[in-house]
Amino acid sequence: MSNGKHFIWLTVAVALGAAVGAVILPSPMSHCTLHDEACIMEQAKIYFRAFKYGIPAWNIPSVEPLQLGTLRIKSGGASDSMQFNLIMRNTTLHHFSDRATLKSLKGFSADLTKPLKLIWIVSSPDIEVRANYEVDGKLLILPIVSKGTMVINLSQMQSRTRITALPENRQDGHSYLKITDYRTVAKVSSGSFNMSNLFDDNADLRDSTLKVLNDEWSALSADIQPKILEAADRACRTVLQMLFDKIPYDEFFLKE
């Protein structure tokens, strides 16, 4: 279904929902019972397939790509052979929605008197991060001062996200979820850099520098990967909270 048709359907659905007091999910999603994890996981997968470019009628942004904003990364100290300050602007994360596999999604509860502890586990064969970069540093005695475009590939990522959400009553008489914490830990099998315009695209210097950076990925990832995860968490939290704000939690699940 096209984005235009989704928009029309959602506009009608919201109007009907307001008229009859029902909670209507955007097609092709459907309600599940609280303890049917297989159904809940399937609805999450449907969302990523059908709405990876967002839900315009609800002003919910795209998750493909995920907008990460500006990342600032410092790697190495004054005595290290490799050190740099890296700024990544207009950073976007690609292929999470269409390549990732949801392995587990747990933590929903009927008890609205205490916070929910949601856990979701995801496996992804390939994540791509793109940005406009500026770098200022050195490799051994060779200065690295450049700007251009860059791509970071993250392979075989396994991630575990913990979400704490507090049920809160609102003026319409329903309970909605308010996210109070959103945190991901992840392991990546390998990673690689590709950067345009290094040394004014001098092929020998560019290729040798990229080889060193990629050979040192395991060390550099300790500085780079947390920044990517933090930015991805902020973006995902925003999208999820906007969904939680639209759908009352106390009417999200079918009665058992």
C-alpha positions as CSV (number, residue, x, y, z in Angstrom):
1,M,0.0,0.0,0.0
2,S,1.4,3.4,-0.9
3,N,2.1,6.2,1.6
4,G,-0.8,8.2,0.1
5,K,-3.3,5.3,0.7
6,H,-1.9,4.8,4.2
7,F,-2.5,8.5,4.8
8,I,-6.2,8.3,3.6
9,W,-6.8,5.1,5.6
10,L,-5.4,6.5,8.8
11,T,-7.4,9.8,8.4
12,V,-10.6,7.8,8.1
13,A,-9.6,5.4,10.9
14,V,-8.8,8.2,13.3
15,A,-12.2,9.9,12.6
16,L,-14.1,6.6,13.0
17,G,-12.1,5.8,16.2
18,A,-13.0,9.1,17.7
19,A,-16.7,8.6,16.8
20,V,-17.1,5.2,18.3
21,G,-14.4,5.3,21.0
22,A,-12.5,2.4,19.6
23,V,-8.7,2.0,19.3
24,I,-8.0,1.4,15.6
25,L,-4.5,0.3,14.5
26,P,-3.2,1.3,11.1
27,S,-3.8,-1.5,8.5
28,P,-2.4,-4.1,8.1
29,M,-1.6,-4.2,11.8
30,S,-4.1,-6.0,14.2
31,H,-4.6,-6.4,17.9
32,C,-3.1,-9.3,19.9
33,T,-3.8,-10.7,23.3
34,L,-1.4,-9.7,26.1
35,H,0.5,-13.0,26.4
36,D,0.6,-13.9,22.7
37,E,4.3,-13.1,22.1
38,A,4.3,-14.6,18.6
39,C,1.4,-12.3,17.6
40,I,3.1,-9.2,19.2
41,M,6.3,-9.9,17.4
42,E,4.5,-10.3,14.1
43,Q,2.8,-6.9,14.5
44,A,6.2,-5.3,15.2
45,K,7.6,-6.9,12.0
46,I,4.5,-5.7,10.1
47,Y,5.1,-2.2,11.4
48,F,8.7,-2.1,10.2
49,R,7.6,-3.5,6.8
50,A,4.6,-1.3,6.2
51,F,5.6,1.9,8.0
52,K,9.4,2.1,7.7
53,Y,8.9,5.5,6.0
54,G,6.7,6.7,8.8
55,I,3.0,7.5,9.4
56,P,2.3,10.9,8.0
57,A,-1.2,11.1,9.4
58,W,0.2,10.7,12.9
59,N,3.4,12.8,12.2
60,I,5.5,9.7,13.0
61,P,8.9,9.9,11.3
62,S,10.7,7.4,9.1
63,V,12.8,4.6,10.5
64,E,14.4,4.0,7.1
65,P,16.7,5.7,7.2
66,L,16.9,6.5,10.9
67,Q,18.0,10.1,11.5
68,L,20.9,10.3,13.9
69,G,21.8,13.9,13.7
70,T,25.3,15.1,14.6
71,L,27.8,12.8,16.3
72,R,31.1,14.0,17.8
73,I,33.8,11.4,18.4
74,K,37.2,11.7,20.0
75,S,39.6,8.8,19.7
76,G,43.1,8.4,21.1
77,G,45.2,10.5,23.4
78,A,48.2,12.7,23.0
79,S,50.6,9.8,23.2
80,D,48.7,7.4,20.9
81,S,49.9,6.7,17.4
82,M,46.4,7.3,16.1
83,Q,44.2,10.1,17.3
84,F,41.5,12.2,15.8
85,N,38.4,14.4,16.5
86,L,35.6,13.3,14.2
87,I,32.4,15.1,13.5
88,M,29.6,13.3,11.7
89,R,26.8,15.5,10.4
90,N,23.5,14.6,8.8
91,T,24.1,11.1,10.0
92,T,21.6,8.4,8.9
93,L,21.3,4.7,9.8
94,H,20.2,2.4,7.0
95,H,18.8,-1.2,6.6
96,F,17.7,-1.7,10.2
97,S,14.0,-1.9,9.2
98,D,14.3,-4.2,6.2
99,R,17.2,-6.5,7.2
100,A,17.0,-6.9,11.0
101,T,15.3,-9.9,12.5
102,L,13.3,-9.5,15.7
103,K,14.2,-12.5,18.0
104,S,12.3,-11.7,21.1
105,L,9.9,-9.1,22.5
106,K,8.8,-9.4,26.1
107,G,7.6,-7.4,29.1
108,F,4.1,-6.3,28.4
109,S,1.9,-6.5,31.5
110,A,-1.7,-5.9,32.6
111,D,-0.6,-4.3,35.8
112,L,-0.8,-0.5,35.2
113,T,0.4,0.4,38.7
114,K,4.1,-0.1,38.0
115,P,6.5,0.5,35.2
116,L,6.8,-1.9,32.4
117,K,10.2,-3.5,31.6
118,L,10.2,-4.2,27.9
119,I,13.1,-6.2,26.3
120,W,13.6,-6.7,22.6
121,I,16.4,-8.6,21.0
122,V,17.4,-8.1,17.4
123,S,19.8,-9.6,15.0
124,S,21.0,-7.8,11.8
125,P,23.4,-9.0,9.2
126,D,24.4,-5.5,7.9
127,I,23.8,-2.0,9.2
128,E,25.1,1.0,7.3
129,V,25.8,4.5,8.8
130,R,26.2,7.4,6.4
131,A,27.3,11.0,7.2
132,N,29.1,14.1,6.1
133,Y,32.3,14.1,8.1
134,E,35.1,16.4,9.3
135,V,38.2,14.9,10.8
136,D,41.3,16.5,12.5
137,G,44.0,14.2,13.8
138,K,47.0,12.2,13.0
139,L,48.2,8.7,12.1
140,L,51.7,8.1,13.4
141,I,53.3,11.4,12.2
142,L,50.9,11.9,9.2
143,P,48.3,14.7,9.8
144,I,44.8,13.8,8.8
145,V,42.7,16.9,8.2
146,S,39.8,16.4,5.8
147,K,36.1,16.6,5.1
148,G,33.8,14.6,2.8
149,T,31.3,11.8,3.0
150,M,31.7,8.6,4.9
151,V,30.1,5.2,5.2
152,I,30.5,2.8,8.2
153,N,29.4,-0.8,7.7
154,L,28.5,-2.8,10.8
155,S,28.3,-6.6,10.2
156,Q,26.4,-9.2,12.2
157,M,25.1,-7.0,14.9
158,Q,23.3,-8.6,17.9
159,S,21.5,-6.1,20.1
160,R,19.4,-6.1,23.2
161,T,17.2,-3.1,24.0
162,R,15.7,-2.4,27.5
163,I,12.8,0.0,27.6
164,T,11.3,1.2,30.9
165,A,7.8,2.7,30.4
166,L,5.5,4.1,33.0
167,P,1.7,3.9,32.6
168,E,0.1,7.3,33.1
169,N,-3.6,8.3,33.1
170,R,-4.5,11.2,30.8
171,Q,-7.5,13.5,30.4
172,D,-9.3,11.1,28.0
173,G,-9.5,8.6,30.8
174,H,-7.1,6.1,29.2
175,S,-3.6,4.9,30.3
176,Y,-0.7,5.6,28.0
177,L,2.9,4.6,28.2
178,K,5.6,7.2,29.0
179,I,9.1,6.0,28.2
180,T,11.5,6.8,31.1
181,D,14.5,4.9,29.9
182,Y,15.6,3.4,26.5
183,R,19.0,1.7,26.3
184,T,20.6,-0.7,23.9
185,V,23.7,-2.9,24.2
186,A,25.1,-4.5,21.0
187,K,27.9,-6.6,19.7
188,V,29.2,-6.3,16.2
189,S,31.2,-9.0,14.5
190,S,33.2,-6.6,12.3
191,G,33.1,-3.1,10.9
192,S,34.7,-1.0,8.1
193,F,35.1,2.6,7.0
194,N,35.0,4.2,3.6
195,M,35.7,8.0,3.5
196,S,35.7,10.2,0.4
197,N,38.2,13.1,-0.1
198,L,40.9,11.8,2.3
199,F,44.1,13.7,1.4
200,D,42.2,15.3,-1.6
201,D,41.6,11.8,-2.9
202,N,45.3,11.0,-3.3
203,A,44.8,7.3,-4.0
204,D,47.9,5.9,-2.2
205,L,47.4,7.9,1.0
206,R,43.7,7.4,1.0
207,D,43.8,3.6,0.6
208,S,46.7,3.1,3.1
209,T,44.9,5.2,5.7
210,L,41.6,3.4,5.2
211,K,43.4,0.1,5.5
212,V,44.9,1.2,8.9
213,L,41.6,2.4,10.1
214,N,39.8,-0.8,9.1
215,D,42.6,-3.0,10.5
216,E,42.2,-1.1,13.8
217,W,38.4,-1.4,13.8
218,S,38.2,-3.3,17.1
219,A,40.0,-0.5,18.9
220,L,38.2,2.4,17.2
221,S,34.8,0.8,17.7
222,A,35.1,1.4,21.4
223,D,34.8,5.1,20.7
224,I,32.6,5.1,17.6
225,Q,30.0,2.3,18.3
226,P,28.6,3.8,21.6
227,K,28.0,7.1,19.9
228,I,26.1,5.5,17.1
229,L,24.0,3.4,19.6
230,E,23.2,6.5,21.7
231,A,22.0,8.4,18.7
232,A,20.0,5.4,17.4
233,D,18.4,5.0,20.9
234,R,17.4,8.7,20.9
235,A,15.8,8.4,17.5
236,C,14.0,5.1,18.2
237,R,12.8,6.3,21.5
238,T,11.2,9.3,19.8
239,V,9.4,7.2,17.2
240,L,8.2,4.7,19.8
241,Q,7.0,7.4,22.2
242,M,5.0,9.0,19.4
243,L,3.3,5.7,18.8
244,F,2.6,5.2,22.5
245,D,1.1,8.7,22.6
246,K,-1.4,7.7,19.9
247,I,-2.5,4.3,21.1
248,P,-4.0,3.9,24.7
249,Y,-2.1,1.1,26.4
250,D,-5.2,0.0,28.3
251,E,-7.0,-0.7,25.0
252,F,-4.1,-1.9,22.9
253,F,-4.6,-5.6,23.6
254,L,-7.5,-7.9,23.0
255,K,-9.4,-9.1,26.1
256,E,-8.5,-12.6,27.1
